[in-house]
Amino acid sequence: MPIAFVNRAPSDQDIEKFRLFMSVYTDGFGYEKNKDGTTRPGWRDFERIVAEALNGDAPEGKAIFDVIVEDEVQQKYGISVKSKGFTNNKFAELLSDGRVYMELCNSPAKLWEPLKEQGINEQNFTAQEFATEIGESILDTVHSWYEHSQIENIVLDSSRHLTVSYTNQANSNNTNIRYQLHSFALDFPEGIIWRYKSTKCLSGYDPDYPEEVLFDWYGLSGGQLKYYPRAEKALYSSPQFALELAPIMSISDRVRQYWPDTQHTSDEDSSQRE
């Protein structure tokens, strides 16, 4: 059976499952905390949500793919889960000509190693030389990581980037934060135009929209490789949605819920000591 966001469009039931799974994390135990005391899912929560919603596995530790899913004939697919907050205006643009955000890598050493084997170094970057050679090399390196995963019998053609975009303003709370999911293929467009934006950033410009940036690589400061595909280019996407609000629970509330007898005894002992 095809898998939602991987090799078929998500159904209304799929979207509702994601929405409710994400809503669980508004109960005070989500990774991200809002100003009103509520919480929301964070990056690791999203990985676990995707794994459970798609009947997959989110292995602990660093791996090329954050989630591995398997179909009924035991074909395995990898999913790289990314999340990013946007201002309300930028988030609204995802319904038209907006671009999603993915950080593909933040390890300069891994991307510089193949470049140095070609005789290209940091001084060349500072001098804004070899833009095309550097740009093509870093994308080839990223693809080599995906190809290495085939050793684990992962089918790359149907493996995906899955992004979780959401509104993220300083005064936001769970009553006005909205979310949207997009999935993209692992391959990148042909004909990317590479040129330096500054001495710190090499940019790859979208061949379909030559004035719009598709990649940014900060080769000397942090090493982040950022990818901004247009939302309209997604293979599959969801509508924009808000979460349900779960009752806020403290750690003590959960202890009382899970082990009421133990907590009751503990409270009595504490009051007697006082």
C-alpha atoms as a printed R data frame, in Angstrom:
    type eleno elety resid chain resno      x      y       z
1   ATOM     1    CA   MET     A     1  0.000  0.000   0.000
2   ATOM     2    CA   PRO     A     2  1.429  3.435  -0.916
3   ATOM     3    CA   ILE     A     3  2.586  5.653   1.953
4   ATOM     4    CA   ALA     A     4  1.292  9.185   2.527
5   ATOM     5    CA   PHE     A     5  3.771 11.940   1.565
6   ATOM     6    CA   VAL     A     6  6.140  9.271   0.185
7   ATOM     7    CA   ASN     A     7  4.460  7.840  -2.892
8   ATOM     8    CA   ARG     A     8  0.903  9.140  -2.615
9   ATOM     9    CA   ALA     A     9 -0.882 12.326  -1.664
10  ATOM    10    CA   PRO     A    10 -2.065 12.437   1.967
11  ATOM    11    CA   SER     A    11 -5.778 11.914   2.511
12  ATOM    12    CA   ASP     A    12 -7.928 14.014   4.823
13  ATOM    13    CA   GLN     A    13 -7.600 11.218   7.376
14  ATOM    14    CA   ASP     A    14 -3.800 11.323   7.108
15  ATOM    15    CA   ILE     A    15 -3.743 15.075   7.699
16  ATOM    16    CA   GLU     A    16 -6.047 14.756  10.693
17  ATOM    17    CA   LYS     A    17 -3.806 12.069  12.153
18  ATOM    18    CA   PHE     A    18 -0.763 14.338  11.859
19  ATOM    19    CA   ARG     A    19 -2.710 17.260  13.304
20  ATOM    20    CA   LEU     A    20 -3.878 15.327  16.352
21  ATOM    21    CA   PHE     A    21 -0.501 13.675  16.934
22  ATOM    22    CA   MET     A    22  1.080 17.124  16.917
23  ATOM    23    CA   SER     A    23 -1.655 18.453  19.229
24  ATOM    24    CA   VAL     A    24 -0.609 16.004  21.941
25  ATOM    25    CA   TYR     A    25  2.486 18.169  22.459
26  ATOM    26    CA   THR     A    26  0.449 21.220  23.516
27  ATOM    27    CA   ASP     A    27 -0.026 19.660  26.971
28  ATOM    28    CA   GLY     A    28  3.108 21.129  28.552
29  ATOM    29    CA   PHE     A    29  5.516 18.435  27.355
30  ATOM    30    CA   GLY     A    30  6.301 19.698  23.866
31  ATOM    31    CA   TYR     A    31  9.898 20.695  23.176
32  ATOM    32    CA   GLU     A    32  9.022 24.338  22.404
33  ATOM    33    CA   LYS     A    33  7.388 26.561  25.023
34  ATOM    34    CA   ASN     A    34  5.059 29.493  24.249
35  ATOM    35    CA   LYS     A    35  4.718 32.709  26.212
36  ATOM    36    CA   ASP     A    36  1.313 31.636  27.551
37  ATOM    37    CA   GLY     A    37  2.813 28.505  29.162
38  ATOM    38    CA   THR     A    38  1.539 26.074  26.545
39  ATOM    39    CA   THR     A    39  3.962 24.010  24.498
40  ATOM    40    CA   ARG     A    40  4.275 22.771  20.941
41  ATOM    41    CA   PRO     A    41  6.272 20.073  19.184
42  ATOM    42    CA   GLY     A    42  9.944 20.657  18.415
43  ATOM    43    CA   TRP     A    43 12.322 19.070  15.935
44  ATOM    44    CA   ARG     A    44 12.713 15.742  17.706
45  ATOM    45    CA   ASP     A    45  8.987 15.578  18.444
46  ATOM    46    CA   PHE     A    46  8.290 16.011  14.724
47  ATOM    47    CA   GLU     A    47 10.531 13.050  13.889
48  ATOM    48    CA   ARG     A    48  8.642 10.821  16.315
49  ATOM    49    CA   ILE     A    49  5.285 12.099  15.075
50  ATOM    50    CA   VAL     A    50  6.203 11.329  11.452
51  ATOM    51    CA   ALA     A    51  7.442  7.866  12.413
52  ATOM    52    CA   GLU     A    52  4.272  6.954  14.281
53  ATOM    53    CA   ALA     A    53  1.895  8.533  11.767
54  ATOM    54    CA   LEU     A    54  3.514  6.570   8.917
55  ATOM    55    CA   ASN     A    55  4.089  3.365  10.922
56  ATOM    56    CA   GLY     A    56  7.832  3.826  10.686
57  ATOM    57    CA   ASP     A    57 10.807  4.074  12.993
58  ATOM    58    CA   ALA     A    58 12.748  7.142  14.179
59  ATOM    59    CA   PRO     A    59 16.157  5.745  15.134
60  ATOM    60    CA   GLU     A    60 18.026  7.486  17.923
61  ATOM    61    CA   GLY     A    61 21.351  9.061  17.067
62  ATOM    62    CA   LYS     A    62 22.572 10.760  13.928
63  ATOM    63    CA   ALA     A    63 21.675  9.162  10.619
64  ATOM    64    CA   ILE     A    64 21.163 10.262   7.028
65  ATOM    65    CA   PHE     A    65 17.418  9.778   7.399
66  ATOM    66    CA   ASP     A    66 15.435 10.685  10.508
67  ATOM    67    CA   VAL     A    67 12.638  8.201   9.837
68  ATOM    68    CA   ILE     A    68 12.569  4.856   8.035
69  ATOM    69    CA   VAL     A    69  9.237  3.560   6.732
70  ATOM    70    CA   GLU     A    70  8.455  0.232   5.111
71  ATOM    71    CA   ASP     A    71  5.634 -0.827   2.801
72  ATOM    72    CA   GLU     A    72  3.774 -4.136   2.645
73  ATOM    73    CA   VAL     A    73  6.392 -5.715   0.369
74  ATOM    74    CA   GLN     A    74  9.167 -4.664   2.759
75  ATOM    75    CA   GLN     A    75 10.537 -1.884   0.592
76  ATOM    76    CA   LYS     A    76 12.246  0.687   2.823
77  ATOM    77    CA   TYR     A    77 12.138  4.447   2.322
78  ATOM    78    CA   GLY     A    78 14.040  7.170   4.145
79  ATOM    79    CA   ILE     A    79 12.521 10.456   5.287
80  ATOM    80    CA   SER     A    80 14.601 13.477   6.266
81  ATOM    81    CA   VAL     A    81 12.410 15.620   8.529
82  ATOM    82    CA   LYS     A    82 12.982 19.383   8.657
83  ATOM    83    CA   SER     A    83 11.084 22.106  10.521
84  ATOM    84    CA   LYS     A    84 11.110 25.891  10.369
85  ATOM    85    CA   GLY     A    85  9.142 28.798  11.792
86  ATOM    86    CA   PHE     A    86  8.045 31.683   9.557
87  ATOM    87    CA   THR     A    87  6.474 35.074  10.082
88  ATOM    88    CA   ASN     A    88  2.753 35.107   9.274
89  ATOM    89    CA   ASN     A    89  3.344 36.818   5.924
90  ATOM    90    CA   LYS     A    90  6.064 34.391   4.819
91  ATOM    91    CA   PHE     A    91  3.965 31.447   5.957
92  ATOM    92    CA   ALA     A    92  0.974 32.691   3.943
93  ATOM    93    CA   GLU     A    93  3.219 32.842   0.860
94  ATOM    94    CA   LEU     A    94  3.628 29.061   1.019
95  ATOM    95    CA   LEU     A    95  0.175 28.911  -0.588
96  ATOM    96    CA   SER     A    96  1.476 30.787  -3.638
97  ATOM    97    CA   ASP     A    97  5.087 31.551  -4.564
98  ATOM    98    CA   GLY     A    98  6.738 31.075  -1.153
99  ATOM    99    CA   ARG     A    99  9.725 28.876  -0.419
100 ATOM   100    CA   VAL     A   100 10.138 26.321   2.342
101 ATOM   101    CA   TYR     A   101 13.355 26.120   4.352
102 ATOM   102    CA   MET     A   102 15.639 23.155   4.954
103 ATOM   103    CA   GLU     A   103 19.054 23.042   6.561
104 ATOM   104    CA   LEU     A   104 20.685 20.092   4.815
105 ATOM   105    CA   CYS     A   105 24.038 20.184   6.629
106 ATOM   106    CA   ASN     A   106 25.906 22.191   9.251
107 ATOM   107    CA   SER     A   107 29.260 20.428   9.117
108 ATOM   108    CA   PRO     A   108 31.809 22.403   7.076
109 ATOM   109    CA   ALA     A   109 34.445 19.672   7.392
110 ATOM   110    CA   LYS     A   110 32.277 17.107   5.576
111 ATOM   111    CA   LEU     A   111 31.705 19.430   2.656
112 ATOM   112    CA   TRP     A   112 35.245 20.799   2.496
113 ATOM   113    CA   GLU     A   113 36.961 17.408   2.391
114 ATOM   114    CA   PRO     A   114 36.012 16.587  -1.244
115 ATOM   115    CA   LEU     A   115 36.781 20.178  -2.263
116 ATOM   116    CA   LYS     A   116 40.284 20.035  -0.838
117 ATOM   117    CA   GLU     A   117 40.867 16.796  -2.735
118 ATOM   118    CA   GLN     A   118 40.205 18.899  -5.858
119 ATOM   119    CA   GLY     A   119 42.680 21.567  -4.728
120 ATOM   120    CA   ILE     A   120 40.028 24.093  -3.629
121 ATOM   121    CA   ASN     A   121 40.367 25.612  -0.161
122 ATOM   122    CA   GLU     A   122 38.990 28.287   2.165
123 ATOM   123    CA   GLN     A   123 41.192 30.963   0.636
124 ATOM   124    CA   ASN     A   124 39.514 30.372  -2.716
125 ATOM   125    CA   PHE     A   125 36.145 30.817  -1.018
126 ATOM   126    CA   THR     A   126 37.201 34.102   0.581
127 ATOM   127    CA   ALA     A   127 38.464 35.287  -2.812
128 ATOM   128    CA   GLN     A   128 35.087 34.287  -4.298
129 ATOM   129    CA   GLU     A   129 36.626 31.856  -6.778
130 ATOM   130    CA   PHE     A   130 35.385 28.552  -8.299
131 ATOM   131    CA   ALA     A   131 31.705 29.259  -7.539
132 ATOM   132    CA   THR     A   132 30.341 26.595  -9.897
133 ATOM   133    CA   GLU     A   133 32.908 23.958  -8.930
134 ATOM   134    CA   ILE     A   134 32.227 24.480  -5.223
135 ATOM   135    CA   GLY     A   135 28.454 24.510  -5.632
136 ATOM   136    CA   GLU     A   136 28.375 21.328  -7.678
137 ATOM   137    CA   SER     A   137 30.761 19.598  -5.284
138 ATOM   138    CA   ILE     A   138 28.730 20.275  -2.148
139 ATOM   139    CA   LEU     A   139 25.534 18.962  -3.753
140 ATOM   140    CA   ASP     A   140 27.389 15.886  -5.029
141 ATOM   141    CA   THR     A   141 28.605 15.291  -1.480
142 ATOM   142    CA   VAL     A   142 25.057 15.472  -0.105
143 ATOM   143    CA   HIS     A   143 23.899 13.018  -2.769
144 ATOM   144    CA   SER     A   144 26.736 10.655  -1.855
145 ATOM   145    CA   TRP     A   145 25.312 10.439   1.676
146 ATOM   146    CA   TYR     A   146 21.939  9.399   0.273
147 ATOM   147    CA   GLU     A   147 23.550  6.863  -2.017
148 ATOM   148    CA   HIS     A   148 25.440  5.367   0.918
149 ATOM   149    CA   SER     A   149 22.076  4.632   2.548
150 ATOM   150    CA   GLN     A   150 21.358  2.162  -0.261
151 ATOM   151    CA   ILE     A   151 23.629 -0.206   1.601
152 ATOM   152    CA   GLU     A   152 20.716 -0.447   4.043
153 ATOM   153    CA   ASN     A   153 18.375 -1.306   1.121
154 ATOM   154    CA   ILE     A   154 16.600  2.051   1.172
155 ATOM   155    CA   VAL     A   155 14.829  2.954  -2.081
156 ATOM   156    CA   LEU     A   156 16.096  6.439  -2.884
157 ATOM   157    CA   ASP     A   157 13.684  7.240  -5.729
158 ATOM   158    CA   SER     A   158 10.801  7.328  -3.268
159 ATOM   159    CA   SER     A   159 12.704  8.608  -0.238
160 ATOM   160    CA   ARG     A   160 11.793 12.147   0.736
161 ATOM   161    CA   HIS     A   161 12.504 15.427   2.467
162 ATOM   162    CA   LEU     A   162  9.458 16.190   4.642
163 ATOM   163    CA   THR     A   163  9.197 19.750   5.930
164 ATOM   164    CA   VAL     A   164  7.057 21.075   8.768
165 ATOM   165    CA   SER     A   165  6.552 24.827   8.366
166 ATOM   166    CA   TYR     A   166  4.755 26.908  10.985
167 ATOM   167    CA   THR     A   167  4.072 30.451  12.061
168 ATOM   168    CA   ASN     A   168  6.505 31.500  14.747
169 ATOM   169    CA   GLN     A   169  6.181 34.989  16.186
170 ATOM   170    CA   ALA     A   170  7.361 36.215  19.581
171 ATOM   171    CA   ASN     A   171  3.810 36.610  20.881
172 ATOM   172    CA   SER     A   172  2.480 33.401  19.346
173 ATOM   173    CA   ASN     A   173  0.584 30.793  21.275
174 ATOM   174    CA   ASN     A   174 -1.143 27.593  20.279
175 ATOM   175    CA   THR     A   175 -4.365 29.381  19.361
176 ATOM   176    CA   ASN     A   176 -2.791 31.181  16.386
177 ATOM   177    CA   ILE     A   177  0.155 29.018  15.284
178 ATOM   178    CA   ARG     A   178 -0.535 27.271  11.989
179 ATOM   179    CA   TYR     A   179  1.307 24.412  10.301
180 ATOM   180    CA   GLN     A   180  1.829 22.982   6.833
181 ATOM   181    CA   LEU     A   181  3.618 19.861   5.576
182 ATOM   182    CA   HIS     A   182  5.436 19.465   2.243
183 ATOM   183    CA   SER     A   183  7.408 16.544   0.844
184 ATOM   184    CA   PHE     A   184 10.101 16.805  -1.819
185 ATOM   185    CA   ALA     A   185 12.241 14.369  -3.780
186 ATOM   186    CA   LEU     A   186 15.892 14.004  -2.777
187 ATOM   187    CA   ASP     A   187 17.258 15.090  -6.152
188 ATOM   188    CA   PHE     A   188 17.967 18.735  -6.959
189 ATOM   189    CA   PRO     A   189 17.235 20.697 -10.163
190 ATOM   190    CA   GLU     A   190 19.681 20.735 -13.048
191 ATOM   191    CA   GLY     A   191 21.271 23.979 -14.204
192 ATOM   192    CA   ILE     A   192 21.674 25.739 -10.848
193 ATOM   193    CA   ILE     A   193 23.516 29.047 -11.236
194 ATOM   194    CA   TRP     A   194 26.219 29.540  -8.596
195 ATOM   195    CA   ARG     A   195 27.601 32.894  -7.536
196 ATOM   196    CA   TYR     A   196 28.808 34.496  -4.334
197 ATOM   197    CA   LYS     A   197 26.423 36.613  -2.308
198 ATOM   198    CA   SER     A   198 29.310 37.742  -0.084
199 ATOM   199    CA   THR     A   199 32.711 36.525   1.116
200 ATOM   200    CA   LYS     A   200 30.803 34.344   3.604
201 ATOM   201    CA   CYS     A   201 28.011 32.951   1.446
202 ATOM   202    CA   LEU     A   202 27.886 31.076  -1.868
203 ATOM   203    CA   SER     A   203 24.382 30.973  -3.343
204 ATOM   204    CA   GLY     A   204 22.797 28.706  -5.917
205 ATOM   205    CA   TYR     A   205 20.083 30.396  -7.977
206 ATOM   206    CA   ASP     A   206 16.978 28.558  -9.149
207 ATOM   207    CA   PRO     A   207 17.193 27.758 -12.888
208 ATOM   208    CA   ASP     A   208 13.426 28.243 -13.203
209 ATOM   209    CA   TYR     A   209 13.515 31.576 -11.330
210 ATOM   210    CA   PRO     A   210 17.059 32.920 -11.901
211 ATOM   211    CA   GLU     A   211 16.670 35.855  -9.510
212 ATOM   212    CA   GLU     A   212 15.595 33.632  -6.617
213 ATOM   213    CA   VAL     A   213 18.020 31.821  -4.318
214 ATOM   214    CA   LEU     A   214 17.639 28.052  -4.079
215 ATOM   215    CA   PHE     A   215 20.733 27.271  -1.932
216 ATOM   216    CA   ASP     A   216 22.935 29.166   0.494
217 ATOM   217    CA   TRP     A   217 26.221 27.710   1.747
218 ATOM   218    CA   TYR     A   218 28.026 29.512   4.553
219 ATOM   219    CA   GLY     A   219 31.303 27.756   3.937
220 ATOM   220    CA   LEU     A   220 33.407 29.635   6.477
221 ATOM   221    CA   SER     A   221 30.964 30.433   9.298
222 ATOM   222    CA   GLY     A   222 29.041 27.482  10.665
223 ATOM   223    CA   GLY     A   223 29.027 25.533   7.419
224 ATOM   224    CA   GLN     A   224 25.250 25.579   7.040
225 ATOM   225    CA   LEU     A   225 23.921 24.409   3.686
226 ATOM   226    CA   LYS     A   226 20.388 25.759   3.300
227 ATOM   227    CA   TYR     A   227 17.857 24.712   0.673
228 ATOM   228    CA   TYR     A   228 14.776 26.750  -0.291
229 ATOM   229    CA   PRO     A   229 12.561 24.971  -2.835
230 ATOM   230    CA   ARG     A   230  9.319 26.638  -3.837
231 ATOM   231    CA   ALA     A   231  6.357 25.177  -1.973
232 ATOM   232    CA   GLU     A   232  4.521 24.751  -5.279
233 ATOM   233    CA   LYS     A   233  7.268 22.317  -6.363
234 ATOM   234    CA   ALA     A   234  6.443 19.891  -3.545
235 ATOM   235    CA   LEU     A   235  5.455 16.389  -4.565
236 ATOM   236    CA   TYR     A   236  2.784 16.352  -1.885
237 ATOM   237    CA   SER     A   237  1.536 18.885   0.635
238 ATOM   238    CA   SER     A   238 -1.093 19.454   3.288
239 ATOM   239    CA   PRO     A   239 -3.509 22.315   3.836
240 ATOM   240    CA   GLN     A   240 -2.505 24.819   6.507
241 ATOM   241    CA   PHE     A   241 -3.945 23.877   9.878
242 ATOM   242    CA   ALA     A   242 -3.969 24.712  13.594
243 ATOM   243    CA   LEU     A   243 -3.628 22.306  16.504
244 ATOM   244    CA   GLU     A   244 -6.126 21.278  19.141
245 ATOM   245    CA   LEU     A   245 -5.326 22.367  22.698
246 ATOM   246    CA   ALA     A   246 -4.653 19.565  25.169
247 ATOM   247    CA   PRO     A   247 -5.073 20.102  28.933
248 ATOM   248    CA   ILE     A   248 -1.846 21.495  30.430
249 ATOM   249    CA   MET     A   249 -0.152 18.997  32.719
250 ATOM   250    CA   SER     A   250  2.815 19.405  35.034
251 ATOM   251    CA   ILE     A   251  5.293 16.678  35.884
252 ATOM   252    CA   SER     A   252  3.477 16.222  39.213
253 ATOM   253    CA   ASP     A   253  0.169 15.893  37.372
254 ATOM   254    CA   ARG     A   254  1.569 13.083  35.273
255 ATOM   255    CA   VAL     A   255  3.018 11.267  38.282
256 ATOM   256    CA   ARG     A   256 -0.376 11.431  39.996
257 ATOM   257    CA   GLN     A   257 -2.057 10.162  36.826
258 ATOM   258    CA   TYR     A   258  0.314  7.259  36.197
259 ATOM   259    CA   TRP     A   259  1.077  6.207  39.787
260 ATOM   260    CA   PRO     A   260 -1.682  7.649  41.994
261 ATOM   261    CA   ASP     A   261 -0.989  5.416  44.983
262 ATOM   262    CA   THR     A   262  2.734  6.150  45.003
263 ATOM   263    CA   GLN     A   263  2.236  9.885  44.698
264 ATOM   264    CA   HIS     A   264 -0.458  9.907  47.433
265 ATOM   265    CA   THR     A   265  1.945  8.200  49.848
266 ATOM   266    CA   SER     A   266  4.711 10.594  48.872
267 ATOM   267    CA   ASP     A   267  2.503 13.627  49.579
268 ATOM   268    CA   GLU     A   268  1.534 12.297  52.988
269 ATOM   269    CA   ASP     A   269  5.156 11.608  53.933
270 ATOM   270    CA   SER     A   270  6.137 15.097  52.824
271 ATOM   271    CA   SER     A   271  3.433 16.779  54.879
272 ATOM   272    CA   GLN     A   272  4.386 14.759  57.978
273 ATOM   273    CA   ARG     A   273  8.015 15.846  57.665
274 ATOM   274    CA   GLU     A   274  6.936 19.466  57.552
